[in-house]
Amino acid sequence: KTDSLKTVIEDLKLSTFMIQETKVYRKNKFKFNGFQTFELVRKTSKGGGLLTRVLDQLNPVLVSEGDEDNEYLIVEVNLNGHQVVLINFYGPQENCTEQKKIDFFSKIEEEIIE
């Protein structure tokens, strides 16, 4: 699957891509030259995981990252002189309580406003 992903990235000339449900348990498992990598890996439970990759030339900076209960990565890039915020998240599922959903999206909103 990694080779297939690399082919798609090269063919489409992607400058950034994000993956949810990486299901990896250690960082830096996948290598892509020319990209800076930001990962959120679950430490205690199976599944989940986030990966955000951004071309080095966009000068990506990690703004904030969540944890196992609130999975998100917020990265800022410079795109043609404009600061752009990229948000990669794995939100609460339909079986979660309404309060958990409200808490999660309130946390994302807080991070954006800061």
HUSUL-V159692 format. One line per field, one symbol per residue. phi: phi as a letter, one per 20 degrees, with the letter a starting at -180 (. if undefined). burial: + if it has 16 or more other C-alpha atoms within 10 Angstrom, else -. A space follows every 50 residues. Layout:
phi: ???
burial: ???
This chain:
phi: .fffffffgffelfebbccdmflddbfmfddcfndedcccdfddcfnmnc ccccggfelfcfeacebfecebcdcdcddlndecddcdbdfgefeffgff fffffffffgffff
burial: ---------------+-+-+-+-++---------++++++++-----+++ +++++--+-+--+-+----++++++++-------++++++-+-------- +--+---+------
